[in-house]
Amino acid sequence: MTHPATSPNGRRKPRQNKDGTSVSSDILSAAGSIPSSCLHRIFRAAEAKEEESGTEVVKLHVGDPYFDPADNVADAFVDAVRRGETKYTGVEGLPELRAAAVEKLRLDNGVDSAVSRLLISPGSCQGLAALLQSLAEPGAEILLPELHWPVHLQQSVLAGFRPVLYALGDNFRPDPATIAAAATPRTRVLVINSPANPTGVVLDRDEIAALLELARARGWHVISDEAYEHFLYEGEHVSVASLERDVPVAERIVHSVFSFSKSFAMTGYRLGYVALANDHAADVMKVTQEANIIGTSTPVQYAGIAALETRADAAATNRKLVQRNRDVALSPLVRAGLMNELPAGGWYAMLDVARTGLDAETFATRLLERKGVAVVPGNGFAMRPDVDEQGRIRSHDFAPWARHLVRVAFCVDPASLESGVRKILEFVDECGDAGAGSSR
Ligand SMILES: Cc1ncc(COP(=O)(O)O)c(C=O)c1O
């Protein structure tokens, strides 16, 4: 699986993956060793298709909502700009916003945080990146599921972690025994993402308690990515940190990451927050953020205060919109046997297109070419990197069982989603039943 970095004449050899694609010509940096994500490839392909055909592509590849933030959010942003609230805030964020987030965590999530341990970030993605940088130790390993959000993997490598991917059980659910077996003495962090991107799996209280118990017993940190906390269609959202409410603060291990993007349709505002487990972790992350961002946009933080004031209505309205999409538009895909059940949470569904006889990459490429519908090939969520001692990806392959999976985002406007689903079904019919049935 390894490739020597240089040829006998000392020149760098272009490195290749098993599928023959080259990773990167820069073999020196960890960043240069990260392959571009499946999401960005399909993003560019969809744009090129629109340009070339002059018609709009049905975009089922990105998690951008079709609904907008409530008016009070835009008003608060504009008012803050007009009032001249456009100077730096402290690196931690505006005290009023942090206090509002702490109160929201207490009331809605059952999480006992504190303003001193809560940091605002420009999007939860950046909060996650900084958190990983804060926790990384030389040689440390991080546990991610074999089917994961590619950004978790990319950020882990960028921060200096060696990602270790553990197999998921039935219906993509994590199994503590499998995770324990995948861990090594170098393991430092377990990532939990419920509701999950890309699977839509929602973990119940017992499952989360078992993962937390394992992490505590092994002395790991837990990162809980709760970007989709308000998008539950079955079951309840359990914040991992709520299960260690009664643990003394200094002994807590759960760092929780939240986003304004999904709950309040604020993707372009770029706003999130991280509730650190304890004061030490918060102090370290403040230094990390000073170096990364200096601070989060000030007027955007005022918009965030407004969003939290009206959060119950906004989150409930937005959940209903996405749930209606799920119930109405995705049901034909279940009836057609492309998925077993509707996702319990989140914004994405995984389809198994094995019966078309096409691998997911080919399926997505042809679907875009012939029907003008963009979806993401599932193997991009199942990359298995081979990471060297310096934390660089030497080569990678994909979990073979993911080769027939494609991800569909169902947060788009209902008419586009319904037309996209209709075209997917037409395309599957046109392919015929060439494959051998479900791959998993
Ligand atoms: C699992 C997960 N976490 C975090 C994010 C980041 O959200 P943002 O940076 O917009 O807050 C996303 C975005 O798609 C996501 O899918």
The ligand as an SDF file (V2000), in Angstrom:
LIG
                    3D

 16 16  0  0  0  0  0  0  0  0999 V2000
  -21.8160   16.5610   10.6440 C   0  0  0  0  0  0  0  0  0  0  0  0
  -21.5690   18.0120   10.3890 C   0  0  0  0  0  0  0  0  0  0  0  0
  -20.9420   18.7210   11.3280 N   0  0  0  0  0  0  0  0  0  0  0  0
  -20.6800   20.0200   11.1630 C   0  0  0  0  0  0  0  0  0  0  0  0
  -21.0550   20.6680   10.0030 C   0  0  0  0  0  0  0  0  0  0  0  0
  -20.6180   22.0820    9.8160 C   0  0  0  0  0  0  0  0  0  0  0  0
  -21.5710   23.0210    9.8710 O   0  0  0  0  0  0  0  0  0  0  0  0
  -21.2200   24.5620    9.9620 P   0  0  0  0  0  0  0  0  0  0  0  0
  -19.7450   24.7530    9.8340 O   0  0  0  0  0  0  0  0  0  0  0  0
  -21.9470   25.2050    8.8570 O   0  0  0  0  0  0  0  0  0  0  0  0
  -21.6780   24.9890   11.3320 O   0  0  0  0  0  0  0  0  0  0  0  0
  -21.7110   19.9760    8.9880 C   0  0  0  0  0  0  0  0  0  0  0  0
  -22.0830   20.6460    7.7340 C   0  0  0  0  0  0  0  0  0  0  0  0
  -22.5640   20.0770    6.7960 O   0  0  0  0  0  0  0  0  0  0  0  0
  -21.9760   18.6010    9.1960 C   0  0  0  0  0  0  0  0  0  0  0  0
  -22.5950   17.8720    8.2660 O   0  0  0  0  0  0  0  0  0  0  0  0
  1  2  1  0
  2  3  1  0
  2 15  2  0
  3  4  2  0
  4  5  1  0
  5  6  1  0
  5 12  2  0
  6  7  1  0
  7  8  1  0
  8  9  2  0
  8 10  1  0
  8 11  1  0
 12 13  1  0
 12 15  1  0
 13 14  2  0
 15 16  1  0
M  END
$$$$
